[in-house]
Amino acid sequence: MTITSGARKVALQPGTSAVIVPSHVTAFEHVNPAQLVSYRRIVEHEFGSGLKAYRSEFAIQTAIHAVRPLKALVVSGDKSTSRIATQFLKTLTILMQLQAGGEKFNQFMRPQMTAWK
């Protein structure tokens, strides 16, 4: 998959994600849509026209834990769903092997805001 804006292109492979945000956003953790998912190698790509993207690798096993439909698929006892889950887990195993090594995955939580009187 490729995200294109003007002359700029950002390619995504399995196990990678992109979050498109306004250019004024200063850090990925301010806009992270899936805080329970772990990420690494976050790269900022400027598109111009007031937009940019944060591209990163994500730990697929944390996505399964965080995304309820994926978790339900993996733990389902239904025969046809179980068959789909088996194929999904085989693909997951291959992707995890491709991601092996390198830097550690981390969670990026939104900063907590407090109110002062």
C-alpha positions as MATLAB code, in Angstrom:
seq = 'MTITSGARKVALQPGTSAVIVPSHVTAFEHVNPAQLVSYRRIVEHEFGSGLKAYRSEFAIQTAIHAVRPLKALVVSGDKSTSRIATQFLKTLTILMQLQAGGEKFNQFMRPQMTAWK';
ca = [
       0.000    0.000    0.000;
       1.216    3.503   -0.763;
       0.021    6.805    0.662;
       0.419    9.636   -1.837;
       0.062   13.359   -1.253;
       1.292   15.641   -3.985;
       4.723   14.406   -5.064;
       5.392   12.624   -1.743;
       4.803    8.858   -1.377;
       5.024    6.730    1.764;
       5.023    2.941    1.293;
       3.558    0.580    3.886;
       4.428   -3.087    4.172;
       2.716   -5.673    6.387;
       3.529   -4.865   10.002;
       3.805   -1.119    9.387;
       1.324    1.654    9.987;
       0.894    5.330    9.201;
      -1.011    8.051   10.977;
      -1.743   11.159    8.901;
      -1.990   14.320   10.978;
      -1.845   18.106   10.658;
       1.719   19.454   10.331;
       1.509   21.278   13.660;
       1.467   17.984   15.631;
       4.826   17.755   17.397;
       5.025   14.118   18.516;
       3.552   10.732   17.610;
       2.421   10.066   21.178;
       0.050   13.064   20.934;
      -1.918   11.362   18.129;
      -1.297    7.637   18.667;
      -4.681    6.015   17.890;
      -3.781    2.640   19.443;
      -1.907    3.227   22.681;
      -1.919   -0.451   23.685;
       0.012   -1.346   20.531;
       3.822   -1.182   20.676;
       5.777    0.616   17.935;
       9.347    1.163   16.802;
      11.219    3.068   14.105;
       8.782    5.969   13.992;
       9.636    8.234   11.071;
       7.995   11.557   10.292;
       7.184   12.308    6.630;
       6.180   15.854    5.615;
       3.601   15.956    2.839;
       3.185   19.705    2.583;
      -0.285   21.246    2.331;
      -0.455   21.199    6.134;
      -0.152   17.400    6.473;
       2.434   14.910    7.633;
       2.516   11.214    8.441;
       4.106    9.181   11.204;
       5.155    5.820    9.732;
       6.241    2.997   12.039;
       6.548   -0.726   12.546;
       4.135   -2.174   15.082;
       4.349   -5.324   17.190;
       1.667   -7.503   15.673;
       1.132   -9.553   18.836;
       0.275   -6.366   20.768;
      -2.221   -5.430   18.048;
      -3.956   -8.794   18.495;
      -4.191   -8.143   22.207;
      -5.439   -4.550   21.750;
      -7.905   -4.994   18.862;
     -10.914   -6.934   20.117;
     -12.041   -8.414   16.757;
      -8.537   -9.807   16.137;
      -8.382  -11.254   19.630;
     -11.846  -12.807   19.176;
     -10.719  -14.350   15.881;
      -7.664  -15.956   17.479;
      -9.514  -17.412   20.491;
     -12.705  -18.461   18.677;
     -13.908  -22.022   19.061;
     -15.997  -21.904   15.871;
     -14.712  -24.345   13.223;
     -14.710  -21.997   10.192;
     -13.403  -19.071   12.235;
     -10.715  -21.324   13.667;
      -9.585  -22.208   10.124;
      -9.267  -18.497    9.273;
      -7.429  -17.900   12.560;
      -4.952  -20.674   11.725;
      -4.142  -19.073    8.367;
      -3.875  -15.677   10.059;
      -1.478  -17.046   12.700;
       0.719  -18.649   10.038;
       1.015  -15.293    8.279;
       1.627  -13.629   11.644;
       4.470  -16.035   12.377;
       6.167  -15.160    9.079;
       5.766  -11.424    9.709;
       7.162  -11.758   13.235;
      10.219  -13.539   11.818;
      10.740  -10.679    9.379;
      10.497   -8.182   12.256;
      12.845  -10.158   14.520;
      15.969   -8.500   15.810;
      16.703   -4.839   15.840;
      15.323   -2.341   18.265;
      12.794   -2.967   20.951;
       9.111   -2.110   20.470;
       7.691    0.507   22.878;
       4.320    1.900   23.802;
       3.741    5.581   23.106;
       1.125    6.919   25.510;
      -0.515   10.325   25.214;
       0.815   12.782   27.789;
      -1.512   13.092   30.756;
      -3.006   16.517   31.232;
      -3.828   17.943   34.640;
      -5.813   21.018   35.480;
      -4.463   23.671   37.819;
      -6.642   26.087   39.697;
];
